Amino acid sequence: MARGINLQAVSTDGTLDFNVYLFNVQPGFSFNYQNGRAKVNREIQVKNENQKAYY
């Protein structure tokens, strides 16, 4: 299981140009990246725009 992906896009007219890394996280779940399993963990929170990240 990947820990995340790199996403890059450039529009032909130049109005869009980004290169970001997207972490493979989801609120309420913990992932074992070595074997690909996920389990419910209500203590896991994912950052939104207005709060600090909790991992």
TORKOL-4160 file (C-alpha; in steps of 0.2 Angstrom, whole numbers, padded with zeros to 4 digits, m for minus):
55
<pt num="1" X="0000" Y="0000" Z="0000"/>
<pt num="2" X="0007" Y="0017" Z="m0005"/>
<pt num="3" X="0009" Y="0030" Z="0009"/>
<pt num="4" X="0003" Y="0043" Z="m0004"/>
<pt num="5" X="0005" Y="0049" Z="m0022"/>
<pt num="6" X="0013" Y="0064" Z="m0031"/>
<pt num="7" X="0000" Y="0073" Z="m0041"/>
<pt num="8" X="0006" Y="0085" Z="m0055"/>
<pt num="9" X="m0005" Y="0095" Z="m0068"/>
<pt num="10" X="m0002" Y="0108" Z="m0080"/>
<pt num="11" X="m0015" Y="0115" Z="m0091"/>
<pt num="12" X="m0012" Y="0119" Z="m0109"/>
<pt num="13" X="m0017" Y="0138" Z="m0107"/>
<pt num="14" X="m0005" Y="0140" Z="m0092"/>
<pt num="15" X="m0019" Y="0144" Z="m0079"/>
<pt num="16" X="m0017" Y="0128" Z="m0069"/>
<pt num="17" X="0000" Y="0122" Z="m0063"/>
<pt num="18" X="0003" Y="0112" Z="m0047"/>
<pt num="19" X="0013" Y="0098" Z="m0040"/>
<pt num="20" X="0007" Y="0091" Z="m0023"/>
<pt num="21" X="0010" Y="0075" Z="m0013"/>
<pt num="22" X="m0007" Y="0068" Z="m0006"/>
<pt num="23" X="m0005" Y="0057" Z="0010"/>
<pt num="24" X="m0015" Y="0041" Z="0010"/>
<pt num="25" X="m0024" Y="0045" Z="0026"/>
<pt num="26" X="m0042" Y="0044" Z="0032"/>
<pt num="27" X="m0051" Y="0050" Z="0048"/>
<pt num="28" X="m0055" Y="0035" Z="0059"/>
<pt num="29" X="m0044" Y="0022" Z="0051"/>
<pt num="30" X="m0026" Y="0017" Z="0054"/>
<pt num="31" X="m0016" Y="0009" Z="0039"/>
<pt num="32" X="m0003" Y="m0004" Z="0040"/>
<pt num="33" X="0007" Y="0001" Z="0024"/>
<pt num="34" X="0018" Y="m0015" Z="0024"/>
<pt num="35" X="0003" Y="m0027" Z="0022"/>
<pt num="36" X="m0011" Y="m0016" Z="0016"/>
<pt num="37" X="m0023" Y="m0019" Z="0030"/>
<pt num="38" X="m0034" Y="m0005" Z="0038"/>
<pt num="39" X="m0042" Y="m0005" Z="0055"/>
<pt num="40" X="m0055" Y="0006" Z="0063"/>
<pt num="41" X="m0046" Y="0019" Z="0075"/>
<pt num="42" X="m0057" Y="0033" Z="0081"/>
<pt num="43" X="m0042" Y="0042" Z="0088"/>
<pt num="44" X="m0035" Y="0045" Z="0071"/>
<pt num="45" X="m0039" Y="0063" Z="0065"/>
<pt num="46" X="m0034" Y="0071" Z="0048"/>
<pt num="47" X="m0030" Y="0089" Z="0046"/>
<pt num="48" X="m0042" Y="0101" Z="0038"/>
<pt num="49" X="m0038" Y="0119" Z="0033"/>
<pt num="50" X="m0042" Y="0126" Z="0050"/>
<pt num="51" X="m0034" Y="0114" Z="0062"/>
<pt num="52" X="m0017" Y="0106" Z="0065"/>
<pt num="53" X="m0013" Y="0088" Z="0059"/>
<pt num="54" X="m0015" Y="0073" Z="0071"/>
<pt num="55" X="m0007" Y="0057" Z="0065"/>
